[in-house]
């Protein structure tokens, strides 16, 4: 079973839609898989979890963004994703699907 983490901070408008998307993909591809939710609003929690911004989804310890590079700045803030459609506040469904499939293989 994959290990899934969902990191966010209070006030980020992207975290609820991203969590709903994650839950939909899990229901389809990995039903019953638990998700560890981490509220990284506290800077100490953000640092301890190497939080790059909200929302962040990790599967088996890896960020789902295929181009993710850790910049070393763990300040609680919103995150933007570079997608083929431009910058978005939530990751594309395909990234979550790919990460879950990779975990199962």
C-alpha positions in Angstrom: 0.0 0.0 0.0 1.4 3.4 -0.9 2.3 5.9 1.8 0.5 9.2 0.9 1.1 12.5 2.6 -1.0 15.6 2.0 0.6 18.8 3.3 -1.2 22.1 3.5 -1.5 25.3 5.5 -4.6 27.1 6.8 -5.9 29.7 4.4 -4.5 28.2 1.2 -7.4 28.3 -1.3 -5.9 25.3 -3.3 -5.7 22.8 -0.5 -9.4 21.8 -0.3 -9.8 21.2 -4.1 -6.5 19.4 -4.2 -7.5 17.1 -1.3 -10.8 16.4 -3.0 -8.9 15.5 -6.2 -6.5 13.3 -4.3 -9.4 11.5 -2.6 -11.1 10.9 -6.0 -7.9 9.4 -7.5 -7.4 7.2 -4.4 -11.0 5.9 -4.6 -10.4 5.0 -8.2 -6.9 3.6 -8.1 -6.1 2.6 -4.5 -9.3 2.4 -2.5 -8.9 2.4 1.2 -5.4 3.8 1.1 -5.0 6.2 4.1 -3.7 9.7 3.7 -1.5 11.4 6.3 -2.7 15.0 6.5 -0.1 17.4 7.8 -1.0 21.0 8.6 2.2 22.9 8.0 0.8 26.3 9.2 3.4 26.3 12.0 6.9 27.2 10.6 8.5 24.5 12.8 6.2 21.9 11.3 6.9 23.2 7.8 10.6 23.0 8.3 10.4 19.5 9.9 8.5 18.3 6.8 10.5 20.2 4.2 7.2 21.8 3.1 7.5 23.5 -0.3 4.0 25.0 -0.2 0.4 24.2 -0.1 -0.9 21.9 -1.4 1.9 19.3 -1.5 1.2 15.6 -2.2 3.8 13.0 -1.7 3.6 9.3 -2.5 6.2 7.1 -0.8 8.1 10.2 0.1 8.3 11.6 -3.4 6.6 14.8 -4.5 4.1 14.1 -7.3 5.4 17.0 -9.4 7.7 15.3 -11.9 9.9 18.4 -12.1 10.0 19.1 -8.4 13.3 20.5 -7.0 13.7 21.3 -3.3 14.6 25.0 -3.1 15.2 24.7 0.7 12.6 27.3 1.6 9.9 25.9 3.8 7.9 29.0 4.6 4.2 28.2 4.8 2.7 29.6 1.6 0.6 28.7 -1.4 2.2 26.6 -4.1 1.9 27.0 -7.9 2.4 24.1 -10.3 3.8 24.5 -13.8 1.4 22.5 -16.0 0.9 22.3 -19.8 -2.1 24.6 -19.2 0.0 27.2 -17.3 0.4 27.9 -13.6 -2.2 26.3 -11.4 -2.9 26.2 -7.7 -3.6 22.4 -7.7 -1.6 19.7 -9.4 -2.9 17.9 -12.5 -4.9 14.7 -11.9 -2.4 12.8 -14.1 0.5 13.5 -11.7 -1.4 11.9 -8.8 -2.4 8.9 -11.0 1.2 8.4 -12.2 2.6 8.6 -8.7 0.0 6.0 -7.4 0.6 3.7 -10.3 4.4 3.9 -9.9 4.0 3.0 -6.2 2.0 -0.1 -7.0 4.5 -1.4 -9.6 
